[in-house]
């Protein structure tokens, strides 16, 4: 991990023999689990994965004392957790139409009362600080740019205003200028959709 010091890295790996797990093949159940998790030939697997995710019971996890782990146990008790989290980050919520990263950006803009332009690079730093965003500023800046794009095919409503070159329809928005050169702020419609009357619902706004 990039956040670890050399001393911490030595500590992590000093007991690697004790903490290392070996995968164990146990037969057909492992084959089925591997196909379920990784095969993508047809829609059947996509439907089965939905059932797999929905069937997960919170609190289920691998026995940490085991030194050998069957593939099906790892997939059904550990890999499924990644799939659940991946879906939560990738699929917009029915409640507000936002993904968690977009919601954190909007929250930060409202908290800052961002009515005057701010450099996208600066806004990403503010969101990281105030909204506990831990996935890297490059990804965050890309999301901010996406929320401000207003060409056909980008957003029904751009919650942020694009001040500068935020990409074109021709390139699908990928030709946006660097985050240090472009600015944004809350668009006029954002506070109509997310009314200030609702702010006091959250303690953070008091």
Buried (B, 14 or more C-beta within 10 A) or exposed (E): EEEEEEEEEEEEEEEEEEEEEEEBEBEEBBEBBBBBBEEEEEEEBEEBBEEBBEEBEEEEEBEEEEEEBBBBBBBBBEBBBEBBEEEEEEEEEEEEEBBBBBBBBBBBBBBBEBEEBBBBBEBBBBBBEBBEBEEEBEEBBBBBBBBBBEBEEBBEEBBBBBBBEBBBEEEEBEEBEEBEEBBBBBBEEBBEEBEEEEBEEEEEEE
